[in-house]
Amino acid sequence: MKYTKYFSLPLLLAAMYSCEKKDIKGEEINVQKVSVALQSNNGMLMVPVADTGYVKEAFTVDIPLTVKLSDAAPSIFDIGVSVNNDTITNLIAQGALENAVLLQPEDYSLPYRITVPFGSENASFKLKVNLGTFEKYYGQWLALAVELKDPTKNNSLEEGKKTVIVQINTTAIVPVDQIHYVYFTDFGKRIDVPVEKPKNYVVGNGIVQVPLSVSYTSSAGKSFYLKVTPNLDTVPKLIASGALPNTVALTGGGFALPDSITFRDFNNTLSFPVNVNLANFTANPGKKVALAVDLVQPSMYKIDSARRTIVVLVDADGLKYNPYLGVPFLLPASIGASGSITIKAADFDLGGEGWGYHDNDPNNQPGTYRPNEGVDIEGNGNNIGFTGGGEWMKYTVEAPADGEWDFAIGIASPNNDQKMHVEVDDENQTGSIDIPNTGDWQKYTYVHTTIKMKAGRHLVKFVFETGGANLKDYVLYRKK
């Protein structure tokens, strides 16, 4: 019994490190397990070498990697493939990989495992690097440490040869005339807002939205993304140099940018919005505001460093006319009540709180008409209600000639001692006007006053000095 146990250990080791198979005569022989190693030059693989070592496809550069076996594979087995990013990061930090950048997971693909066929003495697999990555890091070396791991069926890794550091010369693979440079389409032109023809802005609720255009050179290819970020240095320098007089530089809190922007497949131009808060202008009366934006971090291709920044200059004075219906209310040209215009009170200007209106409560209480606005509108725009002292609405109007207009205000109130007035271009032309007690919230009467305007565009502002009244509309006709 002891004799048997004495010989059991070598028998067990033989079973672990060999397998039985029959030779051509049908006799059983022992075949040793194999060790595997990555083929390299002292652990390095430089690409290209004499214009070899890669295949350039339509969207990738394919780099073959070879696994060498110590002997023919005694049976089919698998080997795991992974990367060791710490190795590259440390080598770059130590200066051992000069002008190199670590490939990111989105820049390449590798198989997780490779299969070695029975009887083979080597196997190969491909490191596929996105072609756009060569452009993104053009002029640098791309680096990745590829490792073998966990060969199956008790095969082993050859110590010191399980890792290869792949270094890829971007400039040797992609000619400079094939680089896709990403840039601001309108670089070299300061984006001045507003421009009306064609209009280069949209006023929303509390914001002015300015579209910016980005392009890239060469033919359009597959979808990719990049980021945009505030450039907080450029505008202060321009202001200091006198290039942007009477201007305030916006910080990140004064405007909003998208997190990223995306070129769709086979489109080499896109547009994205910059949202500038209208509160910037009320906080800086009489001033223009400016901001600068940078293009950064493309997932493919390369940012054109000379065309990566654009400056946007916004003049509040040109943004004050924002008619809700898209065009100003055109006042009657002929003298006399036979020609008149009715302006619905709920059709106040765009721009939101502090710009097109002021309301003491940010919620549109009935919420059936213009529900995202703070003015309390009843019915389907029938009238403005739930009013409070100090609330106001603005309306853009166009006067065809110099003159005076009768301004009839459709108002209702069951209260006494209520007041209102009308301003034209921030001038109170009417003084306080009494709001009559009509006996019911929906029993309207017209209170008449007079306003004067020169020919051209104007802002008419209706102000509740006290609350407690419903406002329906205004009827205007030219008196002289």
Secondary structure, 3 states (H helix, E strand, C coil): CHHHHHHHHHHHHHHHHEEEEECCCCCEEEEECCEEEECCECCEEEECECCECCEECCCEEEEEEEEEECCCCCCCEEEEEEECHHHHHHHHHHCCCCCEEECCHHHEECCCEEEECCCCCEEEEEEEEEHHHHHHCCCCEEEEEEEEECCCCCCEECCCCCEEEEEEEHHHHCCHHHCCEEEECCCCCCEEECCECCECCEECCCEEEEEEEEEECCCCCCCEEEEEEECCCHHHHHHHCCCCCCEEECCHHHEECCCCEEECCCCCEEEEEEEEECHHHHHCCCCEEEEEEEEECCCCCEECHHHCEEEEEEEHHHHCCCCCCCCCEECCCCECCCCEEEEECCCCCCCCECCCEECCCCCCCCCCCCCCCCCCEECCCCEECCCCCCCEEEEEEEECCCEEEEEEEEEECCCCCEEEEEEECCEECCCCEEECCCCCCCCCEEEEEEEEECCEEEEEEEEECCCCCEEEEEEEEECC
